Amino acid sequence: MSENSLNRKTDIPLESRKRGSLYGLFIGDALAMPVHWYHDRSALKRDYGHVTDYMAPKNLHPGSILRYKSYEPVNEKGNILHDQVQYWGKEGIHYHQFLMAGENTLNLKIVALLIESLNEKGDYDADDFLDRYISYMTT
């Protein structure tokens, strides 16, 4: 892209461009969700082909990061993984195994919390966002 094309005026209202950017963020995350953590292109192609639609993740994930991780919450209230704790440290488990086709990852669910806070408060309110984040992660 040329610098000129980045700076040119558009007939699309700013509010519409902002909204489109957010939709793109959520759509892109949902499309990429099943293929997160695939670092082997041949495994990616074998398991998903060319991703053009929303897909559910396959539970067997050859490059799963979960096998390298362990998780010990300091207490029950601090257990943010809830029923997923049992899968940490196991081979081949897909990190997003319980998400459905078109569903967003945790990262975008947290973005949604921020957007809700911004819309309700009219500006960034760190305390409000932190309350929402803690509530979401601990329930």
C-alpha positions as CSV (number, residue, x, y, z in Angstrom):
1,M,0.0,0.0,0.0
2,S,1.3,3.4,-0.8
3,E,1.4,6.1,1.8
4,N,-1.1,8.1,-0.3
5,S,-3.7,5.2,-0.2
6,L,-3.4,5.1,3.6
7,N,-4.2,8.8,3.9
8,R,-6.9,9.3,1.3
9,K,-10.3,10.6,2.3
10,T,-13.1,8.2,2.3
11,D,-16.9,8.6,2.0
12,I,-17.4,6.0,4.7
13,P,-18.2,7.7,8.0
14,L,-15.7,7.3,10.8
15,E,-18.3,5.6,13.1
16,S,-18.9,3.0,10.3
17,R,-15.2,2.4,9.8
18,K,-14.7,1.9,13.6
19,R,-17.6,-0.6,13.7
20,G,-16.2,-2.4,10.6
21,S,-12.8,-2.7,12.3
22,L,-14.3,-4.2,15.4
23,Y,-16.4,-6.7,13.3
24,G,-13.3,-7.6,11.4
25,L,-11.4,-8.2,14.7
26,F,-14.2,-10.6,16.0
27,I,-14.7,-12.3,12.6
28,G,-10.9,-12.9,12.1
29,D,-10.6,-14.3,15.6
30,A,-13.5,-16.7,15.1
31,L,-12.1,-17.9,11.8
32,A,-8.6,-18.4,13.3
33,M,-9.8,-20.0,16.5
34,P,-9.6,-23.7,15.5
35,V,-6.1,-23.3,14.0
36,H,-4.5,-21.5,17.0
37,W,-1.1,-22.9,18.0
38,Y,-0.6,-24.8,14.7
39,H,3.0,-24.3,13.8
40,D,3.4,-27.2,11.5
41,R,1.9,-26.2,8.1
42,S,1.5,-29.8,7.0
43,A,-0.5,-30.7,10.1
44,L,-2.6,-27.5,9.6
45,K,-3.4,-28.4,6.0
46,R,-4.1,-32.1,6.9
47,D,-6.5,-31.1,9.8
48,Y,-8.2,-28.1,8.3
49,G,-7.3,-27.5,4.7
50,H,-7.8,-23.9,3.7
51,V,-9.9,-22.1,6.3
52,T,-12.6,-20.1,4.6
53,D,-15.5,-20.7,7.0
54,Y,-16.1,-20.9,10.7
55,M,-15.1,-24.4,12.0
56,A,-15.1,-26.2,15.3
57,P,-11.7,-27.2,16.6
58,K,-10.7,-30.8,16.3
59,N,-9.9,-32.2,19.7
60,L,-6.7,-33.8,18.6
61,H,-4.1,-31.1,18.3
62,P,-0.6,-32.3,17.3
63,G,1.1,-29.2,18.5
64,S,-0.9,-28.6,21.6
65,I,0.7,-26.2,24.1
66,L,-1.2,-27.8,27.0
67,R,1.2,-30.7,27.2
68,Y,4.0,-28.3,28.2
69,K,1.9,-26.5,30.9
70,S,0.8,-27.2,34.4
71,Y,-1.7,-25.2,36.4
72,E,-2.1,-25.0,40.1
73,P,-4.6,-22.3,41.3
74,V,-3.7,-20.8,44.6
75,N,-7.2,-21.4,45.8
76,E,-10.6,-22.3,44.4
77,K,-11.6,-18.6,43.9
78,G,-8.4,-18.1,41.8
79,N,-9.2,-21.1,39.6
80,I,-9.8,-19.3,36.2
81,L,-9.6,-22.6,34.2
82,H,-12.5,-24.2,36.1
83,D,-13.3,-27.6,34.5
84,Q,-10.5,-27.2,31.9
85,V,-7.8,-27.8,34.6
86,Q,-7.9,-31.5,34.0
87,Y,-6.6,-31.1,30.4
88,W,-3.4,-29.2,31.3
89,G,-0.3,-31.3,31.0
90,K,-1.9,-33.8,28.6
91,E,-0.8,-34.6,25.0
92,G,-2.8,-33.6,22.0
93,I,-5.6,-31.7,23.7
94,H,-6.9,-28.6,21.7
95,Y,-6.8,-25.5,23.9
96,H,-10.2,-24.4,22.4
97,Q,-11.7,-27.9,22.4
98,F,-15.1,-26.8,23.8
99,L,-15.6,-23.8,21.5
100,M,-18.1,-24.1,18.7
101,A,-17.6,-23.0,15.1
102,G,-17.7,-19.2,14.9
103,E,-17.1,-18.6,18.6
104,N,-14.5,-16.2,19.8
105,T,-11.4,-17.0,21.9
106,L,-10.9,-15.7,25.4
107,N,-8.9,-12.7,24.1
108,L,-11.9,-11.4,22.2
109,K,-14.3,-12.2,25.0
110,I,-12.1,-9.9,27.1
111,V,-12.2,-7.2,24.3
112,A,-16.0,-7.5,24.4
113,L,-15.9,-6.8,28.2
114,L,-13.8,-3.7,27.5
115,I,-16.2,-2.5,24.8
116,E,-19.2,-3.0,27.1
117,S,-17.4,-1.0,29.8
118,L,-16.5,1.8,27.4
119,N,-20.0,2.0,26.0
120,E,-21.6,2.1,29.5
121,K,-19.1,4.4,31.1
122,G,-18.5,6.7,28.1
123,D,-14.7,6.5,28.7
124,Y,-12.1,4.0,30.0
125,D,-12.8,3.2,33.6
126,A,-10.0,0.9,34.9
127,D,-12.0,-0.1,38.0
128,D,-15.1,-1.0,36.1
129,F,-13.1,-3.0,33.5
130,L,-11.1,-4.8,36.2
131,D,-14.4,-5.7,38.0
132,R,-15.8,-7.1,34.8
133,Y,-12.6,-9.0,34.0
134,I,-12.4,-10.6,37.5
135,S,-16.1,-11.5,37.5
136,Y,-15.8,-13.1,34.0
137,M,-12.6,-15.1,34.8
138,T,-13.8,-16.3,38.2
139,T,-17.3,-17.5,37.3
